[in-house]
Amino acid sequence: MYKERILDNKLKILSYKTDTFFTTNIGIFIKSGTKNEININYGCAHFLEHMLFKGTKKRSAKDISEVIDGIGGIINAYTTHEFTAFYTKTLKEEAKTALDVLYDMITNSLFDENEIEKEKKVILEEINMYEDDPNSFIQEEFSKNIFKDTELGYSILGDKELIKKINKKILLEYFNLNYRPENMIIIVTGNFNDDLINLIEKLFSEMVMIKEDNIIENTFNPSCKFGVKVFERENINQIYFAIGMEGLGKTYPDYNKLVLLNNILGGSSSSYLFQEIREKRSLCYDIGSFTTAYKNTGELLISGGANMENFELALEGIFGIIDVICNNGISYDEFNRTKKQIKSQTLMSFENPQNIMFKIATNYIYYNSFKGIELLISSIENITYIQLLEFINLYLKKENLNACFLGPKGTKKIVSKWGELHG
């Protein structure tokens, strides 16, 4: 059963109760991420996420971990371009303890200057880790270029030089501006008693609303096209690729048509890319496509890797698949199969209360409402075969494709194949 409460300070409490589960999930979602950053504090949304685990007025960083571990629970957080989330998963009887920890972190964190300096080193190592991973690096470079000069083109982790300059003053300014009740959503899913919701209301009703609507929220105007970028690196064996174009935002009417197209193109094991490039021709081990969707824009990306001997053949295969889909469309059987896949995946995700929490959160952040799983399913079911064919014909055009490549020395010469295929 789904319920909503809005407190006097505008904080929203959303709950989805299912008595058959053993666990309770509590999530606090703050509607701020890199879109709320400016040059001087670039990277602080993610930095702030880390700092809320580094100690409060009543608990040290170790205490926070030990309390949650001591009840057999899980606590975690993540930052996106558009929001930041803190969440726990515990057995039903331990949910109030988890709530106390989350409330303590949100309202009583110390932002100790020594801990800030220590955490800088941790975040710099996190950046190094992602830069060392070829897939992460090449996908990040693609986003940087297609969303150049916008906040979506910034790494969520931040810039190394600006991370070194972040201090307590910068973090507190960002925190006080964005971590306020009218900018927060608390979601509880799974098995829980009403007294847990009442306790949330009691605790968080004490937070003071800031009447001035002075939250910084940048508008994204992506460049959309950048051509091709090539990087060479020693000690790697494959050419890693990220090939794609601007996608659609979650609020766009055609967004679910793109979801279906992606599933057919490379989003499943029965997709064109997986079956043709990997299974039939054995050119890649890792090959597929995915969408990344924000509120008003996104990406459709083909990602994978092939050795230098197979790279040109893999590239030809990818362009051949796009040509086939563009020129011939898809079959009615493919259309029905992918609708059933997406419908089934959506329904099965609601067997996990943590997934339900994340789904409610993103729906409320993007649409300011949650209409239930029935609407999610109907939005897929209502797409007709002709509508999807028309969408593919308008959207999927190889001249809109851009690419980033990372490979060993000599990659720049081989990548000339891109120009031949792309035209």
C-alpha positions in Angstrom: 0.0 0.0 0.0 1.4 3.4 -1.1 0.9 6.5 1.0 2.2 10.1 1.0 2.6 12.7 3.7 3.8 16.3 3.3 4.9 18.0 6.5 4.4 21.7 7.2 8.0 22.3 6.3 7.3 20.7 2.9 9.4 17.6 3.5 7.7 14.6 1.7 7.4 11.2 3.4 6.4 8.4 1.0 5.8 4.8 2.0 5.1 1.6 0.2 4.2 -1.2 2.6 4.3 -5.0 1.8 3.9 -7.3 4.7 5.4 -10.3 3.0 8.9 -8.9 3.2 11.3 -9.3 6.2 13.1 -6.1 5.6 12.6 -2.3 5.9 14.3 0.1 3.5 14.6 3.8 4.5 15.9 6.3 1.9 16.6 10.0 2.2 16.8 11.6 -1.2 18.1 15.2 -1.6 17.2 16.9 -4.9 20.7 18.2 -5.5 23.7 16.9 -7.3 26.2 18.3 -9.8 23.4 20.4 -11.4 23.5 22.5 -8.2 27.3 23.0 -8.2 29.2 26.0 -9.4 32.9 26.2 -10.5 34.2 26.9 -7.0 32.5 23.9 -5.4 32.6 21.5 -8.3 32.7 18.0 -6.8 31.3 19.0 -3.4 28.0 17.2 -3.9 29.8 13.9 -4.0 32.4 15.0 -1.3 29.5 15.9 1.0 28.0 12.5 0.6 31.3 11.0 1.9 31.5 13.5 4.8 28.1 12.5 6.3 29.6 9.2 7.1 32.7 10.7 8.9 31.2 11.5 12.3 28.4 13.3 14.1 27.9 15.0 17.4 27.0 11.6 19.0 28.8 9.1 16.7 32.2 8.7 15.2 32.6 7.3 11.7 33.4 3.9 13.3 30.3 4.1 15.5 28.1 4.6 12.4 29.5 1.5 10.8 29.4 -0.6 14.0 25.8 0.4 14.8 24.5 -0.7 11.4 26.8 -3.8 11.2 25.6 -4.7 14.8 22.0 -5.0 13.7 22.9 -6.9 10.5 21.9 -4.0 8.3 23.3 -2.2 5.2 23.9 1.6 4.9 25.1 3.2 1.7 24.8 6.4 -0.4 25.4 7.6 -3.9 25.5 10.9 -5.8 24.1 11.6 -9.3 23.9 14.7 -11.4 20.4 15.4 -10.2 20.1 14.0 -6.7 21.9 12.5 -3.7 20.7 9.4 -1.8 21.4 7.9 1.7 19.7 4.6 2.5 19.5 1.7 4.8 18.2 -1.9 4.7 17.5 -3.7 7.9 15.2 -6.3 9.4 11.8 -4.8 10.4 12.6 -4.8 14.1 15.8 -2.8 13.6 14.4 -0.1 11.4 14.2 2.6 14.2 17.9 2.2 14.9 18.7 2.7 11.2 16.4 5.8 11.1 18.3 7.2 14.1 21.6 6.8 12.3 20.3 8.5 9.1 18.7 11.3 11.1 21.9 11.8 13.0 24.0 12.0 9.8 21.6 14.5 8.1 21.2 16.8 11.1 24.4 16.5 13.2 27.3 15.8 11.0 30.5 17.6 12.2 32.4 18.2 8.9 35.6 18.0 10.9 38.5 19.7 9.1 40.9 16.9 9.8 38.4 14.4 8.3 37.9 16.6 5.3 41.6 16.6 4.6 41.8 12.8 5.0 38.7 12.3 2.8 40.3 14.3 0.0 42.9 11.6 -0.4 40.2 8.9 -0.5 38.2 10.7 -3.3 41.4 11.4 -5.3 42.1 7.6 -5.2 38.5 7.0 -6.2 39.0 9.2 -9.3 42.3 7.4 -10.1 40.5 4.0 -9.8 37.9 5.1 -12.4 40.5 6.6 -14.7 42.4 3.3 -14.6 39.4 1.3 -15.7 39.2 1.5 -19.6 35.4 1.1 -19.7 34.7 3.8 -17.1 37.3 6.1 -18.6 35.9 5.9 -22.2 32.3 6.3 -21.1 33.2 9.3 -18.9 35.0 10.9 -21.9 31.9 10.4 -24.1 29.7 12.2 -21.5 32.3 15.0 -21.1 32.2 15.6 -24.9 28.5 15.2 -25.7 27.6 17.4 -22.7 30.5 19.7 -23.1 30.3 23.0 -21.1 27.3 21.7 -19.0 27.1 20.1 -15.6 26.3 16.8 -17.2 29.7 16.9 -18.8 31.4 17.1 -15.3 32.5 14.0 -13.5 30.3 13.4 -10.5 33.5 12.6 -8.6 34.8 16.1 -9.3 38.0 17.6 -10.7 41.3 16.7 -8.9 42.5 20.3 -8.5 39.2 21.6 -7.2 38.8 18.6 -4.8 42.1 19.7 -3.2 40.7 23.2 -2.6 37.4 22.1 -1.0 37.1 23.1 2.6 34.6 23.2 5.5 33.2 26.6 4.4 32.5 25.4 0.9 30.8 22.2 2.1 28.7 23.9 4.7 27.5 26.5 2.2 26.4 23.8 -0.2 24.9 21.7 2.6 22.9 24.6 4.1 21.5 25.6 0.8 20.5 22.2 -0.5 20.0 19.9 2.5 16.7 21.5 3.7 13.3 19.9 4.2 11.5 21.3 1.1 14.3 19.8 -1.0 14.1 16.3 0.6 12.1 13.2 0.1 12.1 10.3 2.7 10.9 6.9 1.4 10.1 3.8 3.4 9.5 0.5 1.7 9.1 -3.1 2.7 7.6 -4.3 6.0 7.2 -1.7 8.7 4.8 -0.4 11.4 3.0 2.9 11.2 4.9 4.0 14.3 8.1 4.2 12.2 6.4 6.7 9.9 5.1 8.7 12.9 8.7 8.8 14.2 10.0 10.1 10.9 7.4 12.8 10.9 8.2 13.7 14.5 12.0 13.9 13.9 12.0 15.7 10.6 9.2 18.1 11.3 11.8 19.9 13.4 13.8 20.8 10.4 13.4 24.5 9.4 12.3 25.4 5.9 14.1 28.2 4.1 11.5 30.4 2.5 13.7 31.9 -0.2 13.9 29.8 -3.3 17.6 30.3 -3.9 18.7 26.8 -4.8 21.1 26.8 -7.7 19.9 24.6 -10.5 21.7 24.8 -13.8 20.0 24.2 -17.1 21.5 21.6 -19.4 22.1 22.6 -23.1 24.1 19.7 -24.5 26.2 20.2 -27.6 25.0 16.8 -28.8 27.6 16.2 -31.5 31.4 16.2 -31.2 32.6 13.6 -33.8 35.3 11.3 -32.6 38.0 11.3 -29.9 40.8 8.8 -29.7 43.1 8.0 -26.8 46.1 5.8 -26.6 47.5 4.1 -23.6 50.2 1.6 -22.9 49.6 -1.8 -21.3 46.1 -2.4 -22.7 45.3 -5.0 -25.3 41.9 -4.0 -26.6 40.4 -1.0 -28.3 37.6 0.1 -26.0 34.7 2.1 -27.6 31.8 4.2 -26.6 29.6 5.0 -29.6 26.4 6.9 -29.3 24.2 10.0 -29.4 22.1 12.2 -27.3 19.2 10.3 -25.7 15.9 11.4 -24.3 15.1 12.7 -20.9 12.8 10.7 -18.6 10.1 13.4 -18.9 9.9 13.1 -22.7 6.8 11.4 -24.1 9.0 9.2 -26.4 11.3 8.0 -23.6 9.9 4.5 -23.3 10.2 4.1 -27.1 13.9 4.7 -26.6 13.9 2.0 -23.9 12.4 -0.5 -26.3 14.8 0.5 -29.1 17.8 0.1 -26.8 16.7 -3.3 -25.6 16.4 -4.5 -29.3 19.7 -2.9 -30.3 22.0 -4.1 -27.5 20.2 -4.2 -24.1 19.7 -7.9 -23.8 21.3 -11.2 -24.7 18.9 -11.6 -27.6 19.7 -8.2 -29.0 21.3 -7.5 -32.4 24.7 -6.4 -31.0 25.1 -9.4 -28.7 23.9 -12.0 -31.1 25.7 -10.7 -34.2 28.9 -9.3 -32.8 29.6 -11.7 -30.0 27.7 -14.9 -30.6 27.7 -15.2 -34.4 31.1 -13.5 -35.2 33.0 -13.8 -31.9 34.5 -10.3 -32.4 33.9 -9.1 -28.8 33.5 -10.5 -25.4 31.8 -7.3 -24.0 29.3 -5.7 -26.3 26.0 -4.0 -25.7 24.1 -0.8 -25.4 22.4 1.2 -22.6 20.6 4.4 -22.0 21.4 7.0 -19.4 18.4 9.3 -18.7 18.2 12.6 -16.9 15.2 14.8 -16.5 15.6 16.6 -19.9 18.2 14.8 -21.8 20.3 11.6 -21.8 22.5 9.2 -23.8 22.2 6.2 -26.0 25.5 4.4 -25.9 27.0 1.3 -27.5 29.9 0.1 -25.4 32.4 -2.7 -25.7 36.0 -3.7 -26.6 37.8 -5.7 -29.3 41.4 -6.5 -30.0 43.2 -4.6 -32.8 42.7 -7.5 -35.3 38.9 -7.6 -34.8 38.2 -3.9 -34.2 37.5 -2.9 -37.8 35.3 -5.9 -38.3 33.4 -5.1 -35.0 33.0 -1.5 -36.2 31.6 -2.6 -39.5 29.3 -5.0 -37.7 27.9 -2.2 -35.5 27.3 0.1 -38.4 25.7 -2.8 -40.4 23.3 -3.5 -37.5 22.3 0.2 -37.4 21.8 0.3 -41.1 19.6 -2.8 -40.9 17.4 -1.4 -38.1 17.2 2.0 -39.9 16.4 0.7 -43.3 14.3 -2.4 -42.5 12.9 -1.6 -39.1 12.2 -4.4 -36.7 9.9 -7.4 -37.0 6.6 -7.6 -35.2 7.9 -10.6 -33.2 10.9 -8.5 -32.1 8.5 -5.7 -31.0 6.4 -8.1 -28.9 9.4 -9.8 -27.4 11.0 -6.6 -26.2 7.7 -5.3 -24.8 7.4 -8.5 -22.8 11.0 -8.2 -21.6 10.7 -4.6 -20.3 7.3 -5.3 -18.8 8.6 -8.4 -17.0 11.7 -6.6 -15.8 9.6 -3.8 -14.4 7.2 -6.1 -12.6 10.1 -8.3 -11.2 11.8 -5.2 -9.9 8.8 -4.6 -7.6 9.6 -7.9 -5.9 12.5 -6.1 -4.2 11.5 -3.4 -1.7 14.8 -1.6 -2.3 14.1 -1.3 -6.0 10.7 0.0 -5.2 12.3 2.7 -3.0 14.5 3.8 -5.9 11.7 3.7 -8.4 9.5 5.9 -6.2 12.3 8.3 -5.6 13.2 8.8 -9.3 9.5 9.2 -10.2 9.0 11.8 -7.5 12.2 13.7 -8.4 11.4 13.8 -12.1 7.6 13.9 -12.1 6.8 15.1 -8.6 4.4 12.1 -8.2 4.3 8.3 -8.2 1.3 6.9 -10.0 2.1 3.2 -9.2 3.3 0.3 -11.1 0.2 0.1 -13.2 1.0 3.4 -14.9 4.6 2.2 -15.5 3.4 -0.9 -17.2 0.7 0.9 -19.3 3.2 3.4 -20.6 5.0 0.4 -22.2 1.9 -1.5 -23.2 0.4 1.5 -25.0 3.2 1.8 -27.5 2.2 0.4 -30.8 4.3 -1.4 -33.4 3.8 1.5 -35.9 4.7 4.1 -33.3 8.0 2.4 -32.5 8.8 2.1 -36.2 8.1 5.8 -36.7 10.3 6.7 -33.7 13.2 4.5 -34.9 13.0 6.1 -38.3 13.2 9.6 -36.9 15.7 9.0 -34.1 18.3 6.4 -35.1 20.5 8.0 -37.7 24.1 7.1 -38.1 25.1 10.7 -38.9 24.2 11.6 -35.3 26.7 9.1 -33.9 29.8 10.2 -32.0 32.6 8.0 -30.6 35.4 7.8 -28.1 38.1 5.1 -28.5 40.8 4.0 -26.1 43.4 1.6 -27.2 47.1 0.7 -27.4 49.6 2.6 -29.6 48.5 2.5 -33.2 44.8 2.9 -32.4 44.6 6.4 -34.1 45.6 4.8 -37.4 43.0 2.0 -37.2 40.2 4.4 -36.2 40.3 5.9 -39.7 37.8 3.2 -40.4 35.3 5.3 -38.4 35.3 8.1 -41.0 34.8 5.6 -43.8 31.7 4.1 -42.2 30.3 7.2 -40.6 30.5 9.3 -43.8 
